[in-house]
Each structure stands twice: as structure tokens, then as C-alpha cells.
Amino acid sequence: MLRILAYGDSLTAGYGLDPADAYPAQLQTLLKADKLEVEVVNGGVSGDTSAQALRRVDWTYKRGPFDLVLLCIGANDGLRLLPLADFEKNLTALIAAFKKKNARVLLLGMRLPKNLDANYRATFEGIFLKVAKKQKIPFLPFLLEGVATDQMLNQEDQIHPNREGAQRVAKTVRAFLAPELRKFLNPSGAWR
């Protein structure tokens, strides 16, 4: 069985949702419908910054090992306007920590609300691509693509996806994940 860790903040944890409705659980359902033997573990903690996420890698890995890590962290760094040099350093260290544990890391990017400083926002969003290229890992530019600006797909706070929004996120991640999953399959369709 392939084990996937979805690692991040409230967007991964499923803030305001039943655990079965968070995107990692819905992703597992979609992958099982694709006849894949996969376990997707939710490693999201609401409110986490990149520094906090870095400190809990070993604790989370008590539930490991994992073959793949879907890393989506940084929204709280950005919303709090934390120093971007620290964010880049933490993101790089997180990827290194998971690679050290022999997991393949996939980076899921984040965007900030347009009401924040344009320069800060552009630099923040550019860090994801910069780090992904430097680390040579697959990169999805925006986890909430097609969800973030749709009021019908978000909870009242217009930040966190509702059940339907999380389902859309799960479908986006499944499509992004598909080429990676093929690398783990033998020609017969069984896991290597």
C-alpha cells in the first residue's frame, strides 16, 4: 500500500469540516475509486506557520513512514506578514527533512489575498516556485485553484473551503498527483 502524508495547516487539516470531508480524506476516496491501494494521512494543524510545521516533522513521522508528502504550508506566514527569508529557509528545511526520511515531496503552492502589500505578495508566491525548482520537486502553483474566489465553495470566513470546496481541492490534487503515482506502479498496475 502506498502511503501519502498531506502536510500543512488548516487548509490541509480541514478547519471547520468533519475529518472525512477534509481534502486528504476526500483525496483518499478518489484514489480508492481509481482502484489504487493508498492511505492518505492528514498531517495538517490549524494555525501552523512554516516554523511550527518544521518543528513537528519528527512527531508526525511517528505515523510514518510515507512514500509521498504533499507539502502545503505558508498561508499563515503570509497572512501574518512574517519575514519572507525565514519562510523560504523553513520551506527548504521542510523539504530536506522529508527527503531525509526517503519520502518524495510534492509542493503545493499558496497565494495571498489581494488586499495585502503587492510586493510582499509577489515575493511570497514566488518563493514556492523558486524552492521547487531549486529542490527539483513537482510543484502545483495554487492549492485552492478554482476554489479561493468562489463564495459557494468556501465557509463563511471565505478563507477555508467548505465540503464541496475541499472536494474540488482533492480533485485538483489527484490530477497533479497522477504522474507521480504512475512512477510507483509496475506495468501490471501493482505497487513496486
C-alpha positions in Angstrom: 0.0 0.0 0.0 1.3 3.5 -0.9 1.3 5.9 2.0 0.8 9.6 1.4 1.2 12.3 4.0 -0.7 15.6 3.4 1.2 18.0 5.5 0.2 21.6 6.2 -2.0 24.0 8.1 -5.8 24.5 8.4 -6.3 24.1 4.7 -5.0 20.5 5.0 -6.4 19.8 8.4 -9.9 20.7 7.2 -10.7 23.6 9.5 -14.5 23.7 10.2 -15.1 20.4 8.5 -15.8 16.9 9.6 -12.4 15.0 9.2 -14.0 12.8 6.5 -14.7 16.0 4.5 -11.2 17.5 4.6 -9.3 17.3 1.3 -6.9 14.5 2.3 -9.8 12.2 3.2 -11.6 13.1 0.0 -8.4 12.5 -2.0 -8.1 9.0 -0.5 -11.7 8.3 -1.5 -11.0 9.5 -5.1 -7.8 7.4 -5.3 -9.5 4.3 -4.0 -12.2 4.8 -6.6 -9.4 4.7 -9.1 -8.6 1.2 -7.7 -5.4 2.3 -6.0 -4.4 0.9 -2.7 -3.5 4.2 -1.0 -3.6 5.6 2.5 -3.7 9.4 2.8 -2.8 10.6 6.3 -3.8 14.1 7.3 -0.9 15.9 8.8 -2.5 19.3 8.9 -2.5 21.5 12.0 -4.6 24.6 12.0 -2.7 27.8 12.6 0.7 26.3 11.8 3.4 28.5 10.3 6.3 27.1 8.4 8.5 27.3 11.5 5.9 25.3 13.6 5.5 22.7 10.8 9.2 22.2 10.7 9.3 21.6 14.5 6.7 18.8 14.3 8.1 16.7 11.4 9.6 14.0 13.6 6.5 13.9 15.8 4.3 13.5 12.7 6.6 10.8 11.3 5.7 8.5 14.3 2.7 7.7 12.0 5.1 7.0 9.1 6.9 6.0 7.0 5.4 7.7 4.0 6.2 7.3 0.3 4.9 10.7 -0.8 4.5 14.0 1.1 2.1 16.7 -0.2 3.5 19.8 1.4 1.3 22.9 1.6 2.5 25.4 4.2 3.0 29.1 4.4 -0.5 30.7 4.3 -0.2 31.7 8.0 3.3 33.1 7.4 1.9 35.2 4.6 -1.2 36.4 6.4 0.9 37.4 9.4 3.4 39.1 7.1 6.3 37.1 8.7 9.8 37.6 7.3 10.0 36.0 3.8 13.6 35.0 4.2 12.6 32.8 7.2 9.7 31.4 5.2 12.0 30.4 2.4 14.5 28.9 4.8 11.8 26.9 6.6 10.2 25.6 3.4 13.6 24.4 2.2 14.3 22.8 5.5 10.9 21.0 5.5 11.6 19.5 2.1 15.1 18.4 3.2 13.7 16.8 6.4 11.1 14.8 4.4 13.7 13.8 1.7 16.0 12.6 4.6 13.2 10.3 5.6 13.1 8.9 2.0 9.8 10.5 1.0 9.1 12.0 -2.4 8.0 15.6 -1.8 5.5 17.5 -3.9 5.0 21.2 -3.2 1.5 22.7 -3.2 1.7 26.5 -3.5 -0.4 29.2 -1.9 -1.5 32.7 -2.9 -2.3 35.6 -0.6 -5.3 37.9 -0.6 -5.1 40.9 -3.0 -5.5 43.4 -0.1 -2.0 42.6 1.2 1.1 44.5 0.0 1.7 43.7 -3.6 5.5 43.4 -3.3 5.2 41.1 -0.3 2.5 39.0 -2.0 4.6 38.6 -5.2 7.7 37.7 -3.3 5.8 35.2 -1.1 4.2 33.5 -4.1 7.5 33.4 -6.0 9.2 31.6 -3.2 7.2 28.4 -3.8 8.4 28.2 -7.5 11.9 29.2 -6.6 12.2 26.5 -3.9 10.5 23.8 -6.1 12.9 24.5 -9.0 16.0 24.5 -6.7 14.9 21.3 -5.0 13.8 19.7 -8.3 10.4 18.7 -7.0 6.9 18.7 -8.6 5.0 22.0 -8.0 1.3 22.8 -8.0 1.1 26.6 -8.1 -2.1 27.1 -6.1 -3.8 24.5 -3.9 -7.1 26.5 -3.9 -7.3 26.9 -7.7 -11.0 27.4 -8.7 -12.0 27.5 -5.0 -10.5 30.6 -3.4 -12.6 33.2 -5.2 -15.9 31.2 -5.3 -18.1 32.1 -2.3 -20.2 28.9 -2.8 -17.1 26.7 -2.2 -16.0 28.4 1.0 -17.1 28.6 4.6 -18.4 31.9 5.9 -14.9 33.2 6.6 -14.2 33.0 2.8 -10.8 31.5 3.6 -11.4 27.9 4.3 -13.1 25.6 1.8 -16.4 24.0 2.7 -17.1 20.3 1.9 -17.7 21.0 -1.8 -14.6 23.2 -2.0 -12.5 20.6 -0.3 -13.8 18.1 -2.8 -12.6 20.4 -5.6 -9.2 20.7 -4.0 -9.0 16.9 -3.7 -9.7 16.6 -7.5 -7.1 19.2 -8.3 -4.5 17.4 -6.2 -5.5 14.0 -7.7 -4.8 15.3 -11.2 -1.5 16.8 -10.1 -0.6 13.6 -8.3 -1.4 11.2 -11.2 2.0 11.3 -12.9 3.8 10.7 -9.6 1.6 7.7 -8.8 2.5 6.1 -12.1 6.1 6.1 -11.0 5.2 3.8 -8.1 3.3 1.3 -10.3 4.7 -1.7 -12.1 3.4 -2.3 -15.7 0.9 -4.8 -14.1 -0.6 -2.0 -12.0 0.8 -3.3 -8.7 2.9 -1.2 -6.4 6.6 -1.6 -6.7 
